[in-house]
Amino acid sequence: MRVVLLLLLHCGTLSSGRMSSRSAEHIADAASVYDHDLMDDNTMPPFASLILTRATWTSKQGDSETEFLLRHIGIDPVSGENSSPPARQRVSQQVYEDGEPKPPEETVSKMHVLDFGYGSGHMTRLLRKSLDMDHQVHGIEISRAQAARANVATVGTGLASGIVYGTHLGFGDLPYRDNFFSHVLSQQAFSHCPDRAATFAEIFRVLQSGGKLAFQDIFVSRRAPGFLVHLQAVETAFGTAVGSISDYKKDLIAAGFVDVKIDSVHDLAQNIDVQRHLTEATKAGTFVPSNPSSEHPKLSGLSVENSRVQYGDVAVANALVHNVLAIGLVSVRKP
């Protein structure tokens, strides 16, 4: 769905004290951006708009980024807004075949899938359309405004009864029992997490043995010229530290994950909308990037509120143009 941003996540009722009060404050601060007054008329704060509406891409096989993510972990996506909701089989269909009981080995194991930071609910709806109703689809989200959007968008699709949406207060403890999910998927969520290591540890806890976590996110490249200048403005807008590929890999391994695989979206995509958009905007003169090692003049001396609500898009766009930020796809497995 987008480049980086918004998301959401949180957790919260099976608390075991892993989240500090300081982290809780950061979480509440991050969530407030998406519950801002500007959200009331179904618009996004500017920095959220660029990331959510322009972070889309199409794979070389023709999949959207969300379809690619599902296929990446072995779920065949069912595309099309008008596709029929999955049908729930009768018990007799589940237990018998040609009038005879099905052998135990033919019983299909049920999947529990979590969309971590579901935003407007696009991926949860795609999951619901793509999986038989025997499999459960859950979503967790930090923003009340985004959660409301997801519910409104899902009503009338025939999919609402097959999705379990949850809203919580932070990136801390997830309200699910141990070893519950077979898959956890996410798009542009962890870049807003104040404690990624603890969040990955929670996801590890709720995943079954052999379960997979796959996500798309934005990463920082510390090799880019002047990266600290451009990164500071982005982190002010996000309200948290953006990590590098090595930071994420270290946190995932510390949580217990194995088979860490990281792909650059630039290697997977035939078209990245944000890249095309920035090229066109630069040519038209509607966006003028700074020099590679210089701060963008619009971002100089901005408060956090102004950076988020007014000029966050400029910070992100400037960082993307100077290759300080990149989009990547990560997949790992719980042993």
Buried (B, 14 or more C-beta within 10 A) or exposed (E): BBBBBBBBBBBBEBEEEBBEEEBBEBBBBBBEBBBBEBBEEEEBBBBBBBBBBBBBBBBEEEBBBBBBBBBBBEBEBBEEEEEEBBEEEEEEEEEEEEEEEBEEEEEEEEBBBBBBBBBBBBBBBBBBBBBEBEBBBBBBBBBEBBBBBBBEBBEEBBBBEBBEBBBBBBBBBBBBEEBBBBBBBBBBBBBBBBBBBBBBBBBBBBBBEEBBBBBBBBBBBEEBEBBEBBBBBBBBBBBBBBBBBEBBBBBBEEBBBEEBEBBEBEEBBEEBBBBEBBEEBBEEEEBEBBEBEEBBEBBEEBEEEBBBBBBBBBBBBBBBBBBBBBBBBBBBBBE
